[in-house]
Amino acid sequence: MNLQKHICPVLINLLIVTAALSLSSCESKKESFPGAAKVKNEILSVEKLREILSSNFVDESFKNEYIQKWIEREILFQKAVDDSIIYSAKFKKLFEDTKKDLAGALVLQNYYSSNIIEVTDWELKQHYKEHKAEYRLNEDAFIIRDAYFSKFDKAVNFRKNVLRNNWTTVIQQIEDTSDIISINEEKLFYPFEISNPGILRVIKNLNEHELSIVLNSEPNRFVIVELVQKLNEGDIPEFEYVKEVVEKRLKVNKRKLLYKELIESLYSKYNVKINK
């Protein structure tokens, strides 16, 4: 009986050690590969993943989401291979259509890259003058200045200085920018572009050229807003406030002309005929 008492603990310990060694052996046999993820012979390289992450302002959750999407795409493709979908007539037709669309998109990309669209200030102002009515506001808007700081006391000091002088002068005199997140001069905003409801409410209650108190927009972000001007639906903002919009619109128009010129030249080159 005493012998059994001594043997049982020994056997139990032996089983635990054996199980641990077995698990360790299994882990050592797990396949290792030089990449972030793998599906059969396809590997998502660490370099590719790093390139994707560095080209976007993303966090760890995006990285995991991207890897998951990559895996799902690959396993669905493998399923398509197993089901012989990629050999079907339907797939081949879709592939040919997609191939033409993709090739055409690359032709346009190369064409636009070699024909850089530039616009001068004179062109922008002239376009605005000729199409002024097109920039009429479809809702109320604000022209504001704002300054964001990472520390409350820095925001308070900035506000005090603006009250003593003026916004532009204070900005020019700033030496220490370490606690400044951003400072924006006069810019037009629609209400929907101001995502923080508290800040929007404050702006709506400001008088023109009035400065807000220091607002805590989110943790470690303190903002001061100056309302320069309130604009009503139907007003036409001055050129300086819609300059970016004018530039985008003018570039779109120029790109349309470039596209038209390219298509017309290709009509002649490839002998296009239409039966009527």
Long-range contacts (C-beta under 8 A, 24 or more apart in sequence): 36-67, 37-67, 37-70, 37-71, 39-71, 39-74, 39-75, 39-78, 40-74, 40-78, 42-74, 44-70, 108-259, 108-262, 111-258, 111-262, 112-255, 112-258, 115-258, 117-251, 117-254, 117-255, 117-258, 119-247, 119-250, 119-251, 119-254, 123-250, 124-239, 124-243, 124-246, 124-247, 124-250, 125-239, 127-246, 127-249, 127-250, 128-239, 128-242, 128-243, 128-246, 132-236, 133-236, 135-236, 135-237, 135-242, 135-245, 135-246, 136-234, 136-235, 136-236, 137-231, 137-232, 137-233, 137-234, 137-235, 137-236, 137-237, 138-233, 139-190, 139-191, 139-233, 140-191, 140-230, 140-231, 140-232, 140-233, 141-188, 141-189, 141-190, 141-191, 141-230, 141-231, 141-235, 141-237, 142-188, 142-189, 142-191, 142-194, 142-203, 142-227, 142-228, 142-229, 142-230, 142-231, 143-186, 143-187, 143-188, 143-189, 143-227, 143-228, 143-229, 143-230, 143-231, 143-237, 143-241, 144-186, 144-187, 144-189, 144-203, 144-225, 144-226, 144-227, 144-228, 145-184, 145-185, 145-186, 145-187, 145-225, 145-226, 145-228, 146-182, 146-183, 146-184, 146-223, 146-224, 146-225, 146-226, 147-180, 147-182, 147-183, 147-184, 147-223, 147-224, 148-180, 148-181, 148-182, 148-183, 148-217, 148-221, 148-222, 148-223, 149-179, 149-180, 149-181, 149-221, 149-222, 149-223, 150-179, 150-180, 150-181, 150-220, 150-221, 150-222, 151-179, 151-220, 151-222, 152-214, 152-216, 152-222, 154-179, 154-180, 154-222, 155-214, 155-222, 155-223, 155-224, 156-214, 158-224, 159-211, 159-213, 159-214, 159-224, 162-211, 162-224, 162-226, 163-211, 167-226, 181-221, 186-228, 186-240, 186-241, 187-241, 188-231, 188-237, 188-241, 188-242, 199-223, 199-225, 203-227
